[in-house]
Amino acid sequence: MAMAGRLRSSLPLLRRALSVGNFSAAERSVAPRAALCPTISNPEFARNYASGPPAKEQKVKVPVKMYGASGNYASALYIAAVKVNVLDKVESELNTLVEASKKSPTFSQFMKDISVTKDTRVKAITDICDQAKFSDITKNFLVLVAEYGRLGHVERIAQRFSELTMAHRGEVKATVTTVIPLPPDEEKELRETLQEILGQGKKVKVEQKIDPSILGGLVVEFGQKVFDMSIKTRAAQMERFLRQPINLDGQSS
């Protein structure tokens, strides 16, 4: 296919550019610092998720500084989960809940409906956690979120929490956007290139996205960098070049 051929031809160029660090800075939007919960920044907040008081206080530092209310919630949950060594389990349980809400329009609407009374929210979430046999950390966290009427933010909190767990495991996510799925051999070559840049102690996790609007080529988001080799971007650059006025009076009289 012609599309696959264009995709393959982009990878060597990407490899060379990545190797010399030829990135353009990616713009990141920072969530406003609005406090969803008055106690979210209190160190006691993280300990409230545990089913019982810890025998010995363990100091935990988040691997990535988070901003905004969802970041604060995710950070507090991370600290609580690390203290009782259930980080992976909590991440899996949060993702399970998010996927369930995506598959059920009724459940999704319930999560977002702020008109539902607090008692109803708490009872529903408690029942769901009990049926799913979620850990005490996840259950107590979701109950707290339900009490404050922030269930609609769970998906974003789960995303931020995953960022923390990846950093905890030394993983770096690279998002690759293409028109068609990246062939296995090219994905392998891309992962190896990114791994070379990261060096030892880090692991690349490649996530593929399909977006027909880029027309062809690929876009790689890696850490805080963006490498854009899409046909859409190249066409836009060419259009800007062609629109520039041509100086026909370049020769001096």
Stockholm file with secondary structure:
# STOCKHOLM 1.0

chainA/1-253         MAMAGRLRSSLPLLRRALSVGNFSAAERSVAPRAALCPTISNPEFARNYASGPPAKEQKVKVPVKMYGASGNYASALYIAAVKVNVLDKVESELNTLVEASKKSPTFSQFMKDISVTKDTRVKAITDICDQAKFSDITKNFLVLVAEYGRLGHVERIAQRFSELTMAHRGEVKATVTTVIPLPPDEEKELRETLQEILGQGKKVKVEQKIDPSILGGLVVEFGQKVFDMSIKTRAAQMERFLRQPINLDGQSS
#=GR chainA/1-253 SS CHHHHHHHHHHHHHHHHHHTTCCEECCCCCCCCCCSSTTTTSHHHHHTTSSSCCSSCCCCCCSSCCCHHHHHHHHHHHHHHHHTTCHHHHHHHHHHHHHHHHHCHHHHHHHHCTTSCHHHHHHHHHHHHHHHTCCHHHHHHHHHHHHTTCGGGHHHHHHHHHHHHHHHTTEEEEEEEESSCCCHHHHHHHHHHHHHHHCTTCEEEEEEEECGGGCSSEEEEETTEEEECCHHHHHHHHHHHHHSCCCSCCSCC
#=GC SS_cons         CHHHHHHHHHHHHHHHHHHTTCCEECCCCCCCCCCSSTTTTSHHHHHTTSSSCCSSCCCCCCSSCCCHHHHHHHHHHHHHHHHTTCHHHHHHHHHHHHHHHHHCHHHHHHHHCTTSCHHHHHHHHHHHHHHHTCCHHHHHHHHHHHHTTCGGGHHHHHHHHHHHHHHHTTEEEEEEEESSCCCHHHHHHHHHHHHHHHCTTCEEEEEEEECGGGCSSEEEEETTEEEECCHHHHHHHHHHHHHSCCCSCCSCC
//
